[in-house]
Amino acid sequence: MQTVLASILSAAAAYLLGSVSFAIVVSKSLYHQDVRQFGSGNAGMTNILRTYGKKAAALTLAGDFLKGVAAVLISRLIFAAMGVTLFDGAYVGGLFAILGHLYPVYFGFRGGKGILTSIGIIAVINPLVFLGLLIIGLPLIFLTKIVSVGSLAGAVCYPFLTLLVDFWQGGVSWLDFSFSLVIALLVIWMHRSNIKRLLNGTENRFGSKKTSSEEKK
């Protein structure tokens, strides 16, 4: 019973925290606009950067990353306070923080694509996997100048890096792997329009100020 209650409380707290979309908060607070009305229509850092510039993008990056970190830490505190040790509360908090980011209750269930929040979650759950994903994703972004290439590469590699790191640390955790697989699939699904544009050769490059009409499709 305690495990169920701790899971419900963690899920609720993480979802509500994840629903704070910093792209929307920043655009409305600083510019009195909703970023979803511009560019790609996505409530994410890349669209913020193209629409409003580096300052707004930096605020969005910090906010979305840190809410992922906070959701995991809060969930672990809830599990610890209730004496639940069956599994790590970070998995519950992480999953529901991402769901909140994708489908925010405060903003009509239209959020971002989950990359920054996922990275914040991974940084706490498995720092070595986090470092590996940065090593894979960041060079790809700067070499191709396409953010979605690095994001998708990271999502694809996440479950495999999780297996590799767990094995290197002494044993494979199927809970770890299952969590990483679910998060990877969610991120890939949210990038399905980016995949279509990549295949068509119409995906926008990093730093471009305007998006093509295809980007909203």
Stockholm file with secondary structure:
# STOCKHOLM 1.0

chainA/1-217         MQTVLASILSAAAAYLLGSVSFAIVVSKSLYHQDVRQFGSGNAGMTNILRTYGKKAAALTLAGDFLKGVAAVLISRLIFAAMGVTLFDGAYVGGLFAILGHLYPVYFGFRGGKGILTSIGIIAVINPLVFLGLLIIGLPLIFLTKIVSVGSLAGAVCYPFLTLLVDFWQGGVSWLDFSFSLVIALLVIWMHRSNIKRLLNGTENRFGSKKTSSEEKK
#=GR chainA/1-217 SS CHHHHHHHHHHHHHHHHHTCCHHHHHHHHHHSSCGGGSTTCCCSHHHHHHHHCHHHHHHHHHHHHHHHHHHHHHHHHHHHHTTCCSSCHHHHHHHHHHHHHHSCGGGTTCCCCSHHHHHHHHHHHCHHHHHHHHHHHHHHHHHHCCHHHHHHHHHHHHHHHHHHHHHHTTSCCHHHHHHHHHHHHHHHHHTHHHHHHHHHTCCCCTTCSCCCGGGGC
#=GC SS_cons         CHHHHHHHHHHHHHHHHHTCCHHHHHHHHHHSSCGGGSTTCCCSHHHHHHHHCHHHHHHHHHHHHHHHHHHHHHHHHHHHHTTCCSSCHHHHHHHHHHHHHHSCGGGTTCCCCSHHHHHHHHHHHCHHHHHHHHHHHHHHHHHHCCHHHHHHHHHHHHHHHHHHHHHHTTSCCHHHHHHHHHHHHHHHHHTHHHHHHHHHTCCCCTTCSCCCGGGGC
//
